[in-house]
């Protein structure tokens, strides 16, 4: 066994590694000289040796001082100290060092050495500070000269192009090195910053800026000032990978969607706003959709629903990692999205559920909004916002197809009624045309707008996408993933979308699996069975079944129809034979469902608990999307256990769960279910009914009766 001895020092502690100061240096020199003199006298050392040693020391310190560029007085003081010390030693060796005259003279020499060392030390410090300040002043003069040149150049340019004379207040160089910002004072006479903003393209051309670089004017500190952002490095042509930091985000603090031309992230705020994303084929629109979903996946107060009638391709990469993890028998992973619709039927179920949620939240959360003194539903991890991403949703609104018209009506209703109740949409479109952007509801509610041009001019009318913004041209952003972004918080400007690849999507799904919020109990109840059974196999088998002969026809099969006769969930991870029979696959599917439910709890469907007439094969019943494991139900179970043998009732538990917005009816349903499952025991009848946890129940409980 090894023991460690710790020594504690009390009193004065000496640091032998520290350098000499004025006092210790003089003391060391004088005691050394005295020691040499006394020992040399006893040993009959020739006196000239001491003088020779002092001369060599003086010469060495002089050379060192010259190399270090020390001041002349410093070099002289050091050399004099050596010569005085060696001179005294030589004199003492020739006479007698053990006299009061010798000791007194040595003391005088020591005091002189200390005073001289202190003096030259202070002088060197002051000299060094002066040198640093001089260098800083030189750098400042050079920077000031550069800034003054930039200011003078742009004063002339603004006068030449815009016809107004401004006075430059400041020039700030960006830390990224991608450009600078001009702070200018507008002339009297009612001139506004809009005068300069409208001439952005001409200013950029006059400055001979590289393609993709602009001079953009925005509001200054007051209405008489203007800020002009000038980019000198084309960030748009570079591929910007999605940040590797998958830390938590919040809808309330902004979700970054890309970078501006100054390489700064641009956040969007979607608590009240809908978003519109347009871009032709090849512009990077699909990648931008994944960037949007990635931001939602990182949020702790957002759940994402996706509608993509093109085989659900926008949402599949965010669902498959969860299926693969479950199929491999590893740790269960929740999908990056909460619901995926690839057919008109499934999309209708989703939109109808969203409408019911919005309407029911208006009633159920009146007390919560009153306590918060707001007319907007307070969004939090306990009551998340629902973001519905609808790929090519603008085309659905503009389509004349009968099915599309039904969807369009539902989409517009969600946009119209659900702002305060935290249900918002992100629509995409293939172009910015009057046909696509003709609906007033879209133009009024979708205040966050993105136009990815990709250099495509056909069908990209930027004046319709960003009305009132002049000087926007497609050729300003001819690169894939580049375009324009405008929000109510920031004006319309060029930006670059991040590049996100499939491996990174998989990483985000795994990194954020335990971060996704659950749909609150009030909303889940309003959404109904269409929501609770959204991952059943009859509605998700198409995701993994790659056999065209057995895969369900998602374009025509009703999502509420009978059980599938073939295909279904591809349980390849559980197969031990190359070609198992259907019965074996059913057994494996049941085993797979049990494994998933062992990781995540399963919510009982709202309303009746009776089984459907036509049994449905168990499917992807992802526990992460079921509400039984939510905080409210866990809190209710904790209260039931804490009640002990005395038990408790639905009303008492509901009062303690007021912060969750849980109703007495919901708690009563939980208690009844627990009693049926043996988790709790019902005691008494009528108004004296109470429930006792099975760990505290009597040995012979009473038969349960109807509530």
C-alpha positions in Angstrom: 0.0 0.0 0.0 1.4 3.3 -1.0 1.2 6.2 1.5 1.7 9.9 0.6 3.3 12.2 3.1 2.1 15.8 3.0 4.5 18.4 4.5 2.8 21.6 5.7 5.0 24.7 5.9 4.3 27.2 8.6 5.7 30.7 8.5 7.9 32.1 5.8 8.2 30.0 2.6 11.2 30.7 0.3 10.9 30.3 -3.5 14.3 29.3 -4.5 13.4 29.3 -8.2 12.4 33.0 -8.2 14.8 35.5 -9.7 16.7 38.2 -7.8 15.1 41.6 -7.1 17.0 44.8 -6.2 17.4 43.9 -2.5 18.1 40.2 -2.8 20.5 40.9 -5.7 22.5 43.4 -3.8 22.5 41.1 -0.7 23.7 38.2 -2.8 26.5 40.2 -4.4 27.9 41.7 -1.1 27.7 38.4 0.8 29.4 36.6 -2.0 32.2 39.2 -2.2 32.7 39.0 1.6 32.9 35.2 1.5 35.4 35.3 -1.3 37.5 37.9 0.5 37.6 36.0 3.9 38.2 32.5 2.3 40.8 34.0 -0.1 42.6 35.7 2.8 42.9 32.4 4.7 44.0 30.6 1.5 46.4 33.4 0.5 44.7 33.9 -2.8 46.3 36.6 -5.1 44.1 39.8 -5.1 44.3 40.2 -8.8 42.2 37.1 -9.4 39.2 38.9 -7.9 39.7 41.9 -10.1 40.0 39.7 -13.2 36.8 37.8 -12.4 34.9 41.2 -11.9 36.2 42.5 -15.2 35.0 39.4 -17.1 31.6 39.6 -15.4 31.3 43.3 -16.4 32.2 42.6 -20.0 29.7 39.6 -20.2 26.8 41.7 -18.8 27.6 44.5 -21.2 27.4 42.2 -24.2 24.2 40.6 -22.9 22.6 44.1 -22.4 23.6 45.2 -25.9 22.0 42.0 -27.4 18.8 42.6 -25.4 18.8 46.3 -26.5 18.8 47.5 -22.9 19.2 51.2 -22.1 22.7 52.5 -21.6 22.1 53.4 -18.0 21.0 49.8 -17.3 24.2 48.3 -19.0 26.4 50.8 -17.1 24.7 50.0 -13.7 25.3 46.3 -14.2 28.9 46.7 -15.3 29.6 49.1 -12.4 28.2 46.6 -9.9 30.6 43.9 -11.1 33.6 46.3 -11.0 32.8 47.7 -7.6 32.3 44.3 -6.1 35.5 42.9 -7.6 37.4 46.0 -6.6 36.3 45.8 -3.0 37.3 42.1 -2.9 40.7 42.9 -4.4 41.2 45.6 -1.7 40.0 43.4 1.1 42.4 40.5 0.0 45.3 43.0 0.0 44.5 44.3 3.4 42.1 42.6 5.9 38.4 41.9 5.3 37.8 41.5 9.1 37.8 45.2 9.9 35.0 47.7 10.5 36.3 49.8 7.6 36.0 46.8 5.2 32.6 45.9 6.5 31.3 49.4 6.3 32.5 50.1 2.8 30.9 46.8 1.7 27.6 47.8 3.2 27.7 51.1 1.3 28.5 49.3 -1.9 25.5 46.9 -1.3 23.1 49.8 -0.7 24.3 51.5 -3.9 23.8 48.4 -5.9 20.3 47.9 -4.7 19.3 51.5 -5.4 20.8 51.4 -8.8 19.1 48.1 -9.7 15.7 49.5 -8.6 16.2 52.7 -10.6 17.2 51.0 -13.8 14.4 48.3 -13.4 11.7 51.0 -13.2 13.3 52.8 -16.2 13.2 49.6 -18.3 9.5 49.0 -17.4 8.6 52.5 -18.4 10.7 52.1 -21.6 8.9 48.9 -22.5 5.4 50.4 -21.9 6.4 53.4 -24.1 7.5 51.0 -26.9 4.2 49.0 -26.7 2.1 52.2 -26.7 4.2 53.4 -29.7 3.6 50.2 -31.6 -0.2 50.3 -30.8 -0.4 53.9 -31.9 1.4 53.0 -35.1 -1.1 50.1 -35.7 -4.0 52.4 -34.9 -2.6 55.1 -37.2 -2.4 52.5 -40.0 -5.9 51.2 -39.3 -7.3 54.7 -39.0 -5.6 55.6 -42.2 -7.2 52.6 -43.9 -10.6 53.4 -42.4 -10.4 57.0 -43.3 -9.6 56.0 -46.9 -12.6 53.6 -47.0 -14.9 56.3 -45.5 -13.7 58.9 -48.0 -14.1 56.5 -50.9 -17.7 55.6 -49.9 -18.8 59.1 -49.2 -17.8 60.0 -52.8 -19.5 56.8 -54.1 -22.8 57.4 -52.3 -22.8 61.0 -53.5 -22.1 59.8 -57.1 -24.6 57.0 -57.2 -27.4 58.1 -54.9 -27.1 61.8 -55.2 -26.9 62.5 -51.5 -23.9 63.6 -49.3 -23.4 61.7 -46.0 -21.0 62.1 -43.2 -19.2 59.0 -42.1 -19.3 58.4 -38.3 -17.5 55.1 -38.1 -16.1 52.2 -40.1 -16.1 48.7 -38.5 -14.1 45.9 -40.0 -15.8 42.5 -39.6 -13.9 39.9 -37.5 -14.5 37.3 -40.2 -12.6 39.4 -42.7 -15.5 39.2 -45.1 -16.2 42.9 -45.3 -17.0 46.0 -43.2 -19.9 48.2 -42.0 -20.2 51.9 -42.6 -22.1 54.1 -40.1 -23.1 57.3 -41.8 -25.2 60.3 -40.9 -27.8 61.3 -43.5 -28.1 64.9 -44.6 -31.0 67.1 -43.4 -34.1 67.5 -45.6 -35.9 64.2 -44.8 -33.6 61.8 -46.6 -34.1 58.2 -45.3 -31.9 55.1 -45.5 -34.3 53.7 -48.1 -32.7 56.0 -50.7 -29.4 54.2 -50.3 -31.0 50.8 -49.9 -32.8 51.1 -53.3 -29.4 51.7 -55.0 -27.7 48.6 -53.6 -27.0 47.0 -57.0 -25.6 50.2 -58.4 -23.4 50.8 -55.4 -22.1 47.2 -55.6 -21.3 47.7 -59.3 -19.6 51.0 -58.8 -17.4 49.5 -56.0 -16.4 46.6 -58.4 -17.4 44.1 -55.7 -16.9 40.4 -56.5 -20.0 38.4 -57.7 -22.1 37.5 -54.7 -20.9 40.5 -52.7 -23.3 43.4 -52.0 -23.5 46.8 -50.4 -26.7 46.6 -48.3 -28.2 49.6 -46.4 -30.3 49.2 -43.3 -31.6 51.3 -40.4 -29.1 53.1 -38.2 -29.3 54.1 -34.6 -32.0 56.6 -35.4 -33.8 57.7 -38.5 -31.1 60.1 -39.4 -28.4 57.4 -39.6 -27.8 54.5 -42.0 -25.7 51.3 -41.8 -24.2 50.1 -45.0 -22.9 46.5 -44.9 -20.3 45.9 -47.6 -19.1 42.3 -48.3 -15.8 41.8 -50.0 -15.5 38.0 -49.8 -18.0 35.8 -51.6 -19.3 33.5 -49.0 -22.1 32.3 -51.2 -19.8 30.3 -53.6 -18.4 28.2 -50.7 -20.0 25.0 -49.4 -21.0 25.6 -45.8 -21.3 22.3 -43.9 -24.0 22.1 -41.2 -22.5 22.9 -37.8 -21.3 19.9 -35.9 -22.7 21.3 -32.6 -26.1 19.7 -32.1 -26.8 21.4 -28.9 -30.3 22.2 -27.8 -32.2 25.1 -29.4 -35.5 26.8 -28.6 -38.2 28.2 -30.8 -38.3 31.3 -28.7 -34.6 32.2 -29.1 -34.3 31.6 -32.8 -33.3 28.7 -35.1 -30.4 29.3 -37.4 -31.0 28.4 -41.0 -27.7 29.5 -42.6 -25.3 32.4 -42.8 -25.4 35.9 -44.2 -22.7 37.2 -46.5 -20.7 38.4 -43.5 -20.5 34.7 -42.4 -22.8 35.4 -39.4 -25.6 32.9 -38.6 -29.1 34.2 -39.4 -31.7 33.0 -37.0 -35.5 32.8 -37.7 -38.2 33.2 -35.2 -41.3 31.1 -35.9 -43.5 31.3 -32.8 -46.1 33.4 -34.6 -44.8 33.3 -38.2 -45.2 30.8 -40.9 -42.4 30.3 -43.4 -42.3 30.0 -47.2 -39.3 28.4 -49.0 -39.2 28.6 -52.8 -36.5 27.2 -55.1 -36.4 25.5 -58.5 -35.1 22.0 -59.0 -31.3 21.9 -58.4 -31.3 25.0 -56.2 -30.7 23.1 -52.9 -34.3 23.3 -51.8 -34.5 19.7 -50.5 -31.3 20.2 -48.6 -32.8 23.4 -47.1 -35.8 21.4 -46.0 -33.5 19.0 -44.2 -31.8 22.0 -42.6 -35.1 23.3 -41.4 -36.1 19.9 -40.0 -32.7 19.6 -38.4 -33.2 22.8 -36.5 -36.6 21.7 -35.3 -35.2 18.4 -34.2 -32.7 20.2 -32.0 -35.4 22.2 -30.3 -36.7 21.2 -26.9 -40.1 22.9 -27.5 -41.0 21.8 -31.0 -42.5 18.7 -32.6 -42.3 18.3 -36.3 -45.0 16.9 -38.7 -44.0 16.4 -42.3 -46.3 16.2 -45.4 -44.5 15.1 -48.6 -46.8 13.6 -51.2 -43.7 12.6 -53.2 -43.3 9.3 -51.4 -42.5 11.1 -48.1 -38.9 11.7 -49.2 -38.5 14.9 -47.1 -39.1 12.9 -43.9 -37.8 9.5 -44.6 -34.1 10.3 -43.7 -35.4 11.4 -40.3 -37.4 8.3 -39.6 -35.2 5.5 -40.9 -32.4 5.8 -38.2 -35.0 5.0 -35.6 -36.1 1.9 -37.5 -32.6 0.8 -38.1 -31.7 1.1 -34.5 -34.7 -0.9 -33.4 -34.1 -3.5 -36.1 -30.5 -4.0 -35.0 -31.6 -4.7 -31.5 -29.7 -1.7 -30.1 -30.8 1.1 -28.0 -34.2 2.5 -29.1 -34.0 5.8 -30.9 -36.8 8.3 -31.5 -37.3 9.6 -35.0 -36.3 13.1 -35.8 -40.0 13.9 -36.8 -43.2 13.1 -34.9 -45.5 12.3 -37.9 -44.9 11.6 -41.6 -47.6 11.7 -44.3 -46.9 10.6 -47.8 -50.5 10.2 -49.1 -53.5 12.5 -49.4 -55.4 10.4 -46.9 -52.6 10.5 -44.2 -52.1 14.2 -44.9 -55.8 14.8 -44.2 -55.6 12.9 -41.0 -52.7 15.0 -39.9 -54.3 18.3 -40.8 -57.6 17.4 -39.2 -55.7 16.4 -36.0 -53.8 19.8 -36.1 -57.1 21.7 -36.4 -58.7 19.7 -33.5 -55.6 20.4 -31.4 -55.7 24.1 -32.1 -59.4 24.4 -31.3 -59.1 22.3 -28.1 -56.1 24.2 -26.9 -58.1 27.4 -27.1 -60.5 26.0 -24.6 -58.3 23.8 -22.4 -55.5 26.4 -21.8 -57.6 29.5 -21.0 -56.5 29.3 -17.3 -52.8 28.9 -18.3 -52.9 31.9 -20.6 -54.7 34.0 -18.0 -52.1 33.1 -15.4 -49.3 34.1 -17.9 -51.3 37.2 -18.8 -50.9 36.6 -22.5 -53.2 35.7 -25.5 -50.5 33.4 -26.9 -50.2 29.9 -25.7 -46.9 29.7 -23.6 -44.7 27.3 -25.5 -42.5 25.0 -23.5 -41.2 21.5 -23.5 -44.4 20.5 -21.7 -46.6 22.3 -24.3 -44.6 22.2 -27.6 -45.3 24.0 -30.8 -46.3 21.9 -33.7 -44.4 22.8 -36.9 -46.0 21.2 -40.1 -43.4 21.1 -42.9 -45.3 20.7 -46.2 -43.0 20.0 -49.1 -44.3 21.7 -52.3 -47.3 22.9 -50.2 -47.6 26.1 -52.2 -48.2 23.9 -55.3 -51.0 22.1 -53.4 -52.7 25.4 -52.7 -52.5 26.4 -56.4 -53.5 23.0 -57.8 -56.9 22.5 -59.4 -57.0 18.8 -58.4 -59.9 17.7 -56.4 -57.9 16.0 -53.7 -55.4 18.9 -53.6 -58.3 21.4 -53.1 -59.4 19.5 -50.0 -55.8 19.6 -48.6 -55.4 23.2 -49.5 -58.6 24.1 -47.6 -57.2 22.3 -44.5 -53.8 23.9 -44.8 -55.3 27.4 -45.0 -57.5 26.7 -42.0 -54.5 25.6 -39.9 -52.7 28.8 -41.0 -55.7 31.0 -40.2 -56.8 29.7 -36.8 -53.7 28.2 -35.1 -51.3 31.1 -34.7 -52.0 31.8 -31.0 -52.3 28.0 -30.2 -48.7 27.3 -31.5 -49.4 25.4 -34.7 -47.5 26.8 -37.6 -46.5 25.7 -41.1 -43.4 25.8 -43.3 -44.4 25.6 -47.0 -42.1 25.0 -50.0 -42.6 25.8 -53.6 -40.7 25.2 -56.9 -40.9 28.8 -58.0 -41.9 32.3 -57.0 -44.7 33.1 -59.4 -48.1 34.7 -59.1 -49.8 31.3 -59.4 -47.9 30.0 -56.4 -47.9 33.1 -54.3 -51.4 34.3 -55.3 -53.1 33.4 -52.0 -53.4 36.4 -49.7 -53.3 34.1 -46.6 -49.8 32.9 -47.6 -48.5 36.3 -48.4 -49.9 37.7 -45.1 -48.9 34.9 -42.7 -45.6 33.6 -44.2 -43.4 36.5 -43.1 -40.3 34.4 -43.0 -39.4 33.8 -46.7 -36.5 32.1 -48.4 -35.8 32.1 -52.1 -33.0 29.8 -53.3 -32.3 30.8 -56.9 -29.4 28.6 -58.0 -29.0 30.9 -60.9 -32.4 29.9 -62.3 -34.3 32.9 -63.7 -37.4 31.1 -65.1 -40.2 31.2 -62.6 -38.2 33.1 -60.0 -40.0 36.5 -59.7 -38.2 37.9 -56.6 -40.4 40.9 -56.6 -43.4 38.7 -55.8 -41.5 36.8 -53.1 -40.1 39.9 -51.5 -42.5 42.8 -52.4 -41.0 46.2 -51.8 -37.4 45.1 -51.9 -35.7 46.6 -55.0 -32.5 45.6 -56.6 -32.8 41.8 -56.0 -31.5 39.8 -58.9 -31.1 36.1 -59.4 -27.6 36.5 -60.8 -26.5 37.8 -57.3 -26.8 34.3 -56.0 -26.0 31.9 -58.8 -24.7 29.1 -56.5 -26.5 26.0 -55.2 -27.8 26.6 -51.7 -27.5 30.4 -52.1 -30.4 32.9 -52.3 -32.3 35.5 -50.3 -33.8 35.3 -46.9 -36.1 37.9 -45.2 -37.6 37.9 -41.8 -39.6 40.5 -39.8 -36.5 40.9 -37.5 -34.0 41.4 -40.4 -34.4 42.8 -43.9 -34.2 40.8 -47.1 -30.6 39.9 -47.9 -28.4 37.3 -49.4 -27.7 34.2 -47.5 -26.2 30.7 -47.8 -27.9 27.5 -46.7 -25.9 24.9 -44.9 -25.1 21.6 -46.6 -26.4 18.7 -44.6 -25.7 15.1 -45.6 -27.4 11.8 -44.8 -24.7 10.8 -42.3 -25.2 14.0 -40.5 -29.0 13.6 -40.4 -28.4 10.2 -38.8 -26.1 11.8 -36.2 -28.6 14.5 -35.4 -31.4 11.9 -34.9 -29.3 10.0 -32.5 -28.0 13.1 -30.7 -31.4 14.6 -30.2 -33.4 11.4 -29.5 -33.9 12.1 -25.8 -34.5 15.8 -26.4 -37.8 15.7 -28.4 -40.8 16.8 -26.4 -44.0 14.8 -26.1 -47.3 16.2 -27.4 -49.1 17.4 -24.3 -51.9 15.3 -23.0 -54.6 17.9 -23.8 -53.5 18.0 -27.4 -52.9 14.3 -27.7 -56.5 13.7 -26.5 -57.8 16.2 -29.1 -55.7 14.6 -31.9 -57.4 11.3 -31.2 -56.6 7.8 -32.6 -55.4 9.3 -35.8 -52.4 10.6 -33.9 -51.9 7.8 -31.4 -51.8 5.1 -34.2 -49.7 7.1 -36.7 -46.9 4.6 -36.5 -49.0 1.5 -36.9 -47.8 -0.9 -39.6 -50.8 -0.4 -41.8 -49.7 3.3 -42.1 -45.9 2.9 -42.1 -45.2 -0.4 -43.9 -44.4 1.5 -47.1 -41.3 3.0 -45.4 -39.3 -0.2 -45.2 -40.9 -2.5 -47.8 -38.8 -2.3 -51.0 -40.6 -5.1 -52.9 -42.9 -3.5 -55.5 -45.0 -6.7 -55.7 -45.9 -6.7 -52.0 -45.6 -3.1 -51.0 -48.9 -1.3 -50.3 -50.1 1.2 -52.8 -49.8 4.4 -50.7 -51.4 6.5 -53.4 -54.7 4.7 -53.2 -54.9 2.5 -50.1 -56.9 4.0 -47.3 -54.9 4.5 -44.1 -57.9 3.3 -42.1 -58.5 0.2 -44.3 -58.2 -3.5 -43.5 -55.0 -5.2 -42.5 -52.4 -5.6 -45.2 -52.1 -9.0 -46.6 -48.4 -8.8 -47.5 -45.3 -6.6 -47.2 -45.2 -4.5 -44.1 -42.3 -3.8 -41.9 -39.0 -5.1 -43.1 -37.8 -7.0 -40.1 -34.5 -8.1 -41.7 -32.6 -7.5 -38.4 -34.6 -10.2 -36.7 -34.6 -12.8 -39.4 -32.5 -15.9 -39.1 -33.5 -17.6 -42.3 -33.3 -16.1 -45.8 -37.0 -16.6 -46.6 -39.2 -16.8 -43.5 -42.9 -17.6 -43.9 -45.6 -15.0 -43.2 -46.5 -16.5 -39.8 -42.8 -16.2 -38.7 -42.8 -12.6 -39.8 -45.9 -11.9 -37.8 -44.3 -13.4 -34.7 -41.2 -11.4 -35.2 -43.3 -8.2 -35.7 -45.0 -8.9 -32.4 -41.6 -9.5 -30.7 -40.3 -6.2 -32.3 -43.4 -4.3 -31.0 -42.8 -5.7 -27.5 -39.1 -4.6 -27.6 -40.0 -1.1 -28.6 -42.8 -0.9 -26.0 -40.2 -2.1 -23.4 -38.2 1.0 -24.2 -41.0 3.5 -24.6 -44.5 3.3 -23.0 -47.6 3.1 -25.2 -50.5 5.5 -24.9 -54.0 4.0 -24.7 -56.1 5.5 -27.4 -58.5 8.3 -26.3 -62.1 7.3 -25.9 -63.1 3.7 -26.1 -60.7 0.9 -25.3 -62.6 -1.7 -27.4 -60.6 -3.4 -30.1 -61.4 -2.6 -33.8 -63.5 -5.0 -35.7 -60.7 -5.8 -38.1 -57.5 -6.7 -36.2 -54.5 -4.8 -37.4 -51.0 -6.3 -37.4 -48.7 -4.6 -34.9 -46.5 -2.1 -36.6 -43.9 0.6 -35.8 -45.5 1.5 -32.5 -42.7 3.9 -31.5 -42.9 4.6 -27.8 -41.2 7.9 -28.2 -44.4 9.3 -29.8 -46.8 7.9 -27.2 -48.0 10.1 -24.3 -48.2 7.5 -21.5 -44.6 8.1 -20.5 -45.1 11.9 -20.2 -44.5 13.8 -17.1 -48.1 14.3 -16.1 -48.9 10.5 -16.0 -45.7 9.8 -14.2 -46.5 12.5 -11.7 -50.0 11.0 -11.2 -48.5 7.5 -10.6 -46.1 9.0 -8.0 -49.0 10.7 -6.2 -50.9 7.4 -6.1 -47.9 5.6 -4.6 -47.4 8.4 -2.1 -51.0 8.2 -0.9 -50.1 4.9 0.8 -52.8 2.5 2.1 -55.3 5.3 2.4 -55.4 5.8 -1.3 -56.6 8.8 -3.3 -59.0 9.8 -6.0 -59.1 11.3 -9.5 -60.1 14.8 -8.2 -57.3 15.0 -5.7 -54.7 13.9 -8.2 -56.1 16.3 -10.8 -55.7 19.2 -8.4 -52.1 18.4 -7.8 -51.5 18.1 -11.6 -52.9 21.6 -12.3 -49.6 22.8 -13.7 -49.9 20.2 -16.5 -53.4 21.2 -17.5 -54.6 17.6 -16.8 -58.4 17.2 -16.4 -60.2 15.0 -13.9 -61.5 12.9 -16.7 -58.0 12.1 -17.9 -56.9 11.1 -14.5 -60.0 8.9 -14.0 -59.1 7.1 -17.3 -55.6 6.5 -16.1 -56.8 5.1 -12.7 -59.3 2.8 -14.4 -56.6 1.5 -16.8 -54.2 0.9 -13.9 -56.9 -0.9 -12.0 -57.6 -3.2 -15.0 -53.9 -3.8 -15.4 -53.4 -4.6 -11.7 -51.2 -1.5 -11.1 -53.8 -0.1 -8.7 -56.7 -1.5 -6.7 -60.1 0.2 -6.5 -61.6 0.4 -3.1 -65.2 1.5 -2.3 -68.0 2.7 -4.5 -69.7 5.9 -5.5 -68.5 9.1 -3.9 -66.3 7.1 -1.5 -64.3 5.4 -4.3 -60.6 5.6 -3.9 -57.6 3.9 -5.6 -54.7 2.3 -3.8 -51.4 1.3 -5.4 -51.0 -2.5 -5.5 -47.9 -2.2 -3.2 -50.2 -0.8 -0.5 -53.4 -2.7 -1.3 -55.0 -5.1 1.2 -54.7 -8.8 0.4 -58.3 -9.2 -0.7 -59.3 -6.1 -2.6 -62.9 -5.3 -3.4 -64.2 -6.0 -6.9 -63.9 -2.9 -9.1 -67.1 -1.2 -10.0 -68.1 1.3 -12.6 -67.1 4.8 -11.9 
